[in-house]
Amino acid sequence: MKVEQIYTGCLAQGAYYIESNGEVAIIDPLREVLPYINKAKSDNAKIKYIFETHFHADFVSGHVTLAKETGADIIYGPKANPSFEAIIAKDNQEFKLGDVTIIALHTPGHTMESTTYLLKDSNGIDYAIFSGDTLFLGDVGRPDLAQKMGELTERDLAGYLYDSLREKIIPLADDVIVYPAHGAGSACGKNMMKETVDTLGNQKKVNYALRKDMTKEEFIEEVIDGLLPPPQYFPLNVKMNKEGYEDIKTVLERGTRALSPKAFEAAANETGAIVLDVRHQDDFAKGHIPRSIFIGLDGSFAPWVGALIADVKQPILLVAPVGLEEEAVTRLSRVGFDGTLGYLDGGFEAWKKAAMEYDTVSQVDASELKKIIESEKAPVFDVRKESEYLSEHILEAVNTPLDFLNDHLAEFPENKIFYVHCAGGYRSMIASSILKSRGIHNLIDVKDGFKAIQETGIQVSEFICPTTL
């Protein structure tokens, strides 16, 4: 038996490859399926099953394409209602894979079809669970994503989740391995651990949601406390996962068309496409196409695209580092953004060489910001999350979280220079690009963010541990 976690950092997502005696199961695959197919070929094995833990909201799964390419069966848990052919498993239904067995444990709560898959080894001993968004390391799946699908409220779903954990998960042995669908950084939970694999026994000790003495009402209150609104693209990804989607080969062919600067400009004007610049933030600051939006490939690229652009049908034109155009289109497609129309051939340097108009972002380093703050009352805007801000911030700074920047546009000065920072410089450049695209140009970005600010001795609030907020 071989079990391999295939973890994608930019999505904080874990897919799984299980092989036994020439048969393979894939759990929650990413949209680009060739790596799974090639891995099975190298093992001289055949992909037999594609297990989906639920209808994912934060990424588009590769189940439809993988089934088409391999003939494998797609399997969902009870209450799933996909538009395509799939096996809807019954609770505790067994699936043989070579010498091992995979059992579908219906664990509703995150969504009503959520299912945990229990892997038994060749001796029939419980080996691991693939818990999807039912159980994370240090947390559980948020219960508010599926409430619009019927009469259920988030409290109802949290109650189902409480029962699922106590009836299906907690009774399992402590040495069972927990393989979750997500880790730290995912918007599907609140406070996940940075680790991506653990034992169930350790989770029983450290995960608040598995406390023995917790009542259902206490569980419900803790699970729903502090939930931020989910990203707007989540329902659109659910729809694609339930109903199917365009083949990624077609998406890549369309999105990787090279456009000259003139053709790029014409396409932007004719289609209303967003110009998305995915280079490093320092390169964007030095020069970019006017009104383009920066979201760099080096950061949490796909989730930020989903959160800030929101509409998966929005046409996109790419400005990318030369050679990384296909990677950008692929990573956009992972979260359902299939509308890339092409990229700027030769990158931004080609735009400059063509003598096309471009813009810049003014920047200061943290030591310079310190001098400015000490000599005048300069407006500072902190675009980190509220929890980061409450933990520690520049005393006079105003919190305008990037996730909800559009709600704060009226707070930025119309004429006076103001300063924008985040934790390390990535999010503040995204914020700067959005503000400039809306005609707000009197901003200055603080290089290297709060990390550099702390090193200068700028007066900040008293530190509060984020875990207590």
N, C-alpha and C positions, 0 to 999 in steps of 0.2 A: 504494500500500500504506500502510495506517495501522496502527501498533502502539501500544497504550495500556496502561500499567500502572495498574491500579485497586487502590491500596494501602489496606488497612484497618489503622490503627495499633493498635487495641486487641487485634487478633489477630496483629499483625505478619505479615500475610498479603497476598500479591500475586495478584490475578486478572488475566487478560489478555484484551484485546479486539483482534482482528486483522481488518481489513477490506481486501478487494481486489476491485475491479470488481463491487461489489454483493453480495458474499458475505462472511459473517462467521463467524469461529471464536471461541469463548470457551474459555479455559483456566482450569480450577479455579475456577469461579464460586462466589460466596457464595450463601447460601440465599435471600436476597431478590433475585429475578431481574428485577424490573421495570426497574431502571436499565439493564441490558443490552438489554432489549427496546426501551426508549425510545431508547437510543443508536443501535441499528440502524435504527429508524424514521427518526431524524433524518438518517442517512446514506443513506436510501432503499435500504437493504440488507436481506438476509434472513440470519438465523442458520442456518448449514448444519451446523456441527459443534460439539460440546461435548467438548473433550479433557480427560480426567482423568489426571493424572500418576501417581496411585496412590489407594488407599483411604485417605483422610485420617483421622488420629486426633484432631487438635486442633480440628477444626471440621466442621460438617455442610455439605457442598457443595450447590449449587443445581442439580446436573445433572438430577435426576429431574423437578423442577418445570419447569425450563427446556425440557427435551425435550417435556414434555406441552404446554407453552404454545406452542411454536414448531414442533414436528415435526422438530427437528434431531436428528441421530444422536449418541448418546453413544459415545465411543471410549475404550477402555482399552488398555493394552499387553498383551503376552503374559502368560499365567498368571493373569489376572484372572478372577474367577468371580462376577460380580454376579447377583442374583436377578431383575433386570429385563432388558429387551431392550437390547443394546448390541453394538457392533462390537468384537471382540477383535482388535486389530491384530497382524499378524506383524512380526517385527523387520525394520526398513528398509522397511516398507510406506509408500507415498506416498499423500497425500490432496491433491487439487487444490482450491484455494480462489481463485477468480477467476484472476488472473494469477500467483499464487505457489503454492508447494508446501510442505506440511508433512510431514516424515518422522518416523515413530515409531522411536526408537532405544531398544531394550530395555536398561535400565540397572539390573538388580537389585542389591539390597544394603540400601537402607533398608527396602524390602519386596521380595518376589520379583516383583511385578507392576510395580514402579517403572519408569517410562518417561520419557525426555527427548524433547521434540519439537523437531526442527531445522527452522527456517524458511528456505527458499530464496527469494530475490527473483525477479522476473520474468525475470531473465537467468540463473537457475539458480545464482546465487552464494550461498554460505552467509551468512546475515545474522544470525541469533540462535538461541539455544537457550532453551527453557523447561524448566528443569532440575528442577522440582518440589522434592522433598527429597533428590535425589541429590547436587546441588552447590549449596551456599549460598555467599554471599560471605564468605570467610575460614574456612569450615568445610564439613562435609558432614553429611548426615542421619545420625541415630543408628541403629545397626543392631540395636537390642534390642527394637523394638516389635513385630516380626512373628515373633519366635522361638517364640511359643506356638502357632503355626499348624501345626506339624509337628515333624519331628525336628531342625530346624535350630537351632543355637545362635547367640548374638550374634557369636561368632568366625567361624562359617560365613558369616553375612550380611556381616560386615565384609570377609571375603575376596572375596565376590562384588562388593562395592562397589569394592574395589581394582581388580579386573579391569574393571569397567564404566568407571571413570574413565580407565583407561589404554588401553582398547580403543576406547571410543566418544567420550570427551570430549577428552582431551589431544591427540589427533591433529588436531583441528579448528584452523582458523586463529586467530591471536591477535586479529584484529579482530572476531571473532564476539562479539556482545553476549550477556551472561548475564543472564537474567531468572529469578530463583529464586522458589520458592513462599513463602519466609519471610525475615524479617530479624531483627535484634537484638530479643530479648525473647521469641522463640518457644521453647517447650520441646522442639522437634523437633531441635535441635542444641545445641551447648555454648557456642560463643563466636563468634557471627556478627557481621559488621560492621554498622554503623548505616546504611551506604549500601544502596540497594535495586536498583541497576543497576551493572554493571561490564563491562569487556571480559574475555574469556577470557585474553588475554595478561597482563593485570595479575594475574588470579587465579593464573596459573602462577607468578608472582613472589612473591605474598604469602600464598597459601593453603597451609598446611602439608601438606594432603592431596594436593597435586599436585606435590610435590617429585620431581624426576627420579631422584634417587639413593635413594629410599625403597624398601626391600624390602616384600614383602607382610606379613611378620611384624611389621616395624616399624610399618607402617600399621595393622595390627590392634590392636597395643598402644596406639598413640596415639589411635585412634578410640574405643576402649572405656574408656580411662582417664578417670576422673572423672565417669562418667555417673551422674546421680542417678536414682532410681526415677521412671518416668513418672507423670504424673497419673492418678488412678484412672478418670477419665472417658474416657480415650483408647480403650479397647476398645469402649466403648458407642458412641462416635462412628463407629468403624470399622464396627460392625454396622449402624448406620443408613445409612451410605454404601454398604454392600454390598446391603442388603435393601430400602432405601426408607424413606420417612417420611411423616408427615402434612403436608398442604399448609400452607404458612405462613399463608395467609389464615385457615384454621381456627384455627391457633394464636393469631394476633393477635386474632381475634374473641373467643375464650375468655379470653385474658389481659388484654384491655382493658375488662373489665367494672368499672364504678365501684361500689364498695361503701361504704356509710355506716359510720361507726365501729362501730356495734353489729353490723351485718351482717359487717363485717371480723373482729371479735372472734369472732363465732359461727362463721364459716368456719374460722378458725384452730383453734378448739377441736374442731370436728367432723371436720376433714380431716387433722389432724396436719401441716398445711403449715408450712414455715419462713417466718417473716416476714423478708423481705429488704429492707433499707433501703439505697437506692442514692443518697441525697443526699450532700452534701459532708461530710467527716469532722467539720468544726467544727459543723455543724448537728446531726449525730448526737450529738456530745458534749453539746450543750446540752439535748437531749431526744430520747428515742426510746421506742418500745414495748418494755416489758420482754421480755427474752430474744430480741429480734430480732438478726439478724446484719447487720453493716455490710459492704458491698462497694460502694464508690462508683463511679458511672458515669465519673467524671473520671480514674480510673486504669486499670490493665489489668483491666478489669471481667470480661469473659467468661472469660479464662484462670483468674482467681482463683475465680470461681464453680465452674468445672469442677474445679479442684484441691481446693477445700475442701468443697463440697457433694457432689461426686463422682457421686451417683446421679442420672442424667438424668430418672428417673421421679419424683423427689421433688416433691410439690406445693409451690408457692411462692405467697405473697401479697406484693405489692409495696407499699413506701412509697417514692414517687418525688417529685422536684420536679414541681410542677404543670406539665403540658404535655409532660413527657418520659416519660410512662407507656408509650406505644407504642414509643419508642426502646429502653426497658429490655426490653420483651418481645421485640423484634426481636433485640437483642444476646444475650439468653438463648438464643433459638432457634438462633443461629449455632453454639452449642456443644452443641445437642441438648436443652436444657432447655425442653421444650414444656409443662410442667405448671403454668404460671402460671394461677391461678384468678381473678385480678382484682387491683385496686389500691385503695388507700385514697382515696376520693373527697375532694378538697380537701386532700390531703396531711396531714402531721403536725399542721399548725395546726388542722385539723378535729378531730383526735383530742384535742388540748388543749382546744379550745372545748367538746367534749362532756364535759369533766371526767373523762376516762378516765385511769387510772393510767399514769405514765410514769417512766422512769429517766434518769440522766445518767452521763457519764464524767468523773471528776475529772481535771484537767490542770494541769501546771506548765510554765513555759517553761524553756529551758535554763539561763538565768542563775540561776533559783531552784534548779534541780537542783544546780548547782555549789555553792551555799551549803549545801544539805542534805548533799551528799557530804563536804564539808569539815568539817561539824559532827558527823556520825554515819556509821556504816557502813550505808548504805542499799542494799538489794538492787536491782540494776539488771539487767533482762533485755533483750537485744538480739535482735529477731526478724528481722533481715536474714538473707540467705543466708550460709552458712558462709564462702564466699569473700570476701564483703564484711567479715565479722567478722574473718577472719584478716588481711585487708589492713590494717585499723585499727579499734580498738575501745577503749571505756572499760576501763581496766585491770582492774577488779573485776567487769565485766559478764559475765553468763552468756549464751551463745548458744542461743537456742531458736527456730530458723527457723520462720517462719510456715507454710511448706509442711508441716512435720511437728510442728505445735504440739501435736496430740493425744498425741504420744509423750513430751511433756515436762511434762504436767499435774502430775505428782507433784513436780516441782522447785519449783513456786511456793509461797511461804509460805502457811500456812493462815490465820494471824491478822495477821502483821506486814505493814505497808504496803510495797509494792514498786513499782518504776517500770519502764515499758515504753517502748521506743523502736525506731524503724526508721531509714530514711535521711531521710525527709521528712515523716512523719506519717500517711501513707495506710495502710501495712501495720500499724503499731502500733495504729491504731484498729480494724482488722479483728481483730487479736489480742485487743484489749480486749473487743470485742463477743462473741467466742467464749468467752473466759474468763468473762465475766459471765453468758452463757447457761448456763454450767455451774456457776453458783453461786459463782464466785470474784469477789468485789467489792472486795477490799482492794488494788486496783491504782490507779496514777496514770499517765496517759499523758503523755509528754514531747512538747510541741508542736514541730513542725518538725524533729524527729528529729536524726540525727547531724550534719546540715549545720549546725544551730544549735549543737549541742554543741561542735563544733570551734571555733566563733567565741568561745566563752566562756573558753577556756583550761583546760577540764577535762582532766586528764592522760589521755592515750590512748597506746596502744601505738605502737611504731615502724612507720612506713608501709612496707608491702610492696606492690609493684605487682601488681594482681590478675592480670595476664597471666602472671605467673611461678608462680602457685599451681596 
